[in-house]
Amino acid sequence: MRRARSLVALGSILVALAALAAAGATTPADSLRAVLADPEYVDVSGLAGVAVDLRYAGTNNFMHTNVYGPFARPFLRKPAAEKLRLAAAALLAERPGWKLVILDALRPRSVQRLFWARVVGTPQQPYVADPEQGSVHNFGFALDVTLQDDTGAQIDMGTGFDDFTALAEPQREAELAKAGKLSAKQLENRRLLRRIMTGAGFSQRPNEWWHYDALPLDDARASHSILE
């Protein structure tokens, strides 16, 4: 049953992408060309202490398909990239051999529309920004990240990425730990990531342990254009 639902979802997404292209709407390939032509964006995959596991460029995500296509590189605006560099350096100093793993970075609004169409009207809706308002990801000032230890393994955060449940919410960690739903080690791992990221100037989204913003949405919207 789950496989059947995934195949239906994949078919719907592929149809939507084909419709975008046919209608002349912006596609991920168009977005990539725009980013490569804009010096304000930085490919952060080469930063020291950073690894890349760009989930929407594969199938290990809540959409169960690759929605990025050629947009398969992690970009940030320059101020966000500098904060990431500081965070990665701080992690290396504290935990030699460890890395920050980028799960998502700059995201085209065309992809945000696909996400919204998938979740609107469902319990997952609070976890996805309305594309009409835009996500901080769409402006190049947000990161989804986790930690990788010195063996190359991603560490246990209590849930996986895109786990749109209460267990993934930082704002409920004390309650969940008290109830035995988060272990002391999982909580410690989240707090390490949070300390590293906030120490570099990021703020955490209260309902996703992996999501960090280099600028609030209103500030990003006031000072920068969205990536279509």
SVG drawing of the C-alpha trace seen along z (x, -y; Angstrom):
<svg xmlns="http://www.w3.org/2000/svg" viewBox="-8 -46 48 48">
<polyline fill="none" stroke="black" stroke-width="0.4" points="0.0,0.0 2.8,-2.4 4.6,-1.7 1.4,-2.2 0.9,-5.6 4.5,-6.6 4.1,-5.7 0.9,-7.8 2.7,-10.7 5.7,-10.3 3.4,-10.3 1.6,-13.4 4.9,-15.3 6.3,-14.3 3.0,-15.4 3.3,-18.8 6.9,-19.3 6.0,-18.5 3.1,-20.9 5.4,-23.7 7.8,-23.1 5.0,-23.0 3.4,-26.2 6.7,-28.1 6.8,-28.4 10.1,-28.5 11.8,-25.1 14.7,-24.0 17.0,-24.2 15.9,-27.8 16.6,-28.5 20.0,-27.0 20.9,-29.3 19.7,-32.3 21.8,-31.4 24.9,-30.7 24.6,-34.2 24.2,-35.9 27.4,-36.6 25.4,-36.9 25.0,-33.1 27.7,-30.8 28.0,-27.1 28.9,-26.0 29.7,-22.3 33.4,-23.0 33.6,-24.6 35.8,-22.9 33.9,-20.8 30.8,-20.6 29.3,-17.5 26.4,-17.4 23.4,-15.1 20.9,-17.2 17.7,-15.2 15.5,-16.8 18.0,-15.9 17.3,-12.3 14.3,-10.2 15.0,-10.1 12.5,-12.9 8.8,-13.3 8.0,-13.7 9.7,-10.3 11.2,-11.6 13.9,-13.9 12.3,-17.3 15.5,-19.2 16.7,-17.6 19.7,-19.7 19.4,-22.0 21.6,-19.6 24.0,-21.9 23.8,-23.7 23.7,-27.4 23.4,-30.2 23.5,-34.0 26.9,-35.3 26.0,-36.3 24.4,-32.9 27.4,-31.2 29.8,-33.1 27.7,-32.0 27.9,-28.4 31.7,-28.7 31.9,-29.9 29.6,-27.1 31.6,-24.4 34.9,-25.8 33.4,-25.8 32.3,-22.2 35.7,-21.1 37.4,-22.9 35.1,-21.1 34.8,-17.8 37.7,-17.1 36.6,-15.1 33.0,-15.9 31.0,-17.8 27.9,-19.7 25.7,-17.9 23.6,-20.0 20.2,-18.4 18.8,-21.4 19.8,-25.0 18.6,-27.5 15.3,-26.2 13.5,-27.5 9.9,-28.7 8.8,-26.4 9.7,-23.4 8.1,-25.1 4.8,-25.1 5.1,-21.4 5.7,-20.9 2.7,-23.1 0.4,-21.3 1.4,-18.0 0.7,-19.2 -2.0,-21.8 -5.1,-20.8 -3.2,-17.9 -1.5,-17.7 1.8,-18.3 0.8,-21.8 2.4,-23.7 5.8,-22.3 5.8,-23.8 5.8,-27.5 3.1,-28.9 4.9,-29.7 3.0,-32.9 4.7,-34.2 7.9,-32.3 10.2,-30.3 13.5,-31.6 14.9,-28.7 13.6,-30.5 15.7,-33.6 18.9,-31.6 19.1,-32.3 18.0,-28.9 19.7,-25.6 18.5,-22.2 21.4,-20.5 22.5,-17.6 25.8,-16.3 28.2,-13.7 30.7,-12.1 34.3,-11.2 33.3,-7.9 31.2,-9.5 27.9,-8.5 25.0,-10.9 24.2,-11.0 20.9,-10.1 18.6,-13.1 15.6,-11.2 13.9,-11.4 14.9,-11.6 14.8,-14.6 11.3,-15.6 9.7,-13.9 6.7,-16.1 5.6,-15.1 5.8,-16.5 8.9,-14.4 10.9,-16.6 9.9,-19.8 12.6,-21.6 9.9,-23.5 8.6,-20.2 11.9,-18.6 11.7,-18.9 8.2,-17.3 9.3,-14.5 12.4,-13.8 10.5,-13.6 8.0,-11.2 10.9,-9.0 10.3,-9.7 13.7,-11.4 16.8,-9.8 19.4,-11.8 21.9,-11.1 19.5,-12.3 18.8,-15.5 22.5,-16.0 23.0,-15.6 20.4,-18.2 21.8,-20.6 25.2,-20.3 23.9,-21.1 21.9,-24.0 24.8,-25.4 27.1,-25.3 24.5,-26.9 23.2,-29.6 26.7,-30.4 27.4,-31.3 24.4,-33.6 21.6,-31.2 18.2,-30.9 16.3,-27.6 12.8,-27.0 10.8,-25.9 9.1,-22.9 12.0,-21.3 15.3,-20.4 17.1,-20.5 16.0,-24.0 18.2,-27.1 17.7,-30.6 20.5,-33.2 17.8,-35.9 14.2,-36.2 11.7,-35.8 10.6,-39.5 14.2,-40.7 15.0,-38.4 11.9,-39.5 12.6,-43.2 16.2,-43.1 16.4,-40.3 14.5,-38.8 13.0,-35.4 14.4,-32.6 11.7,-31.5"/>
</svg>
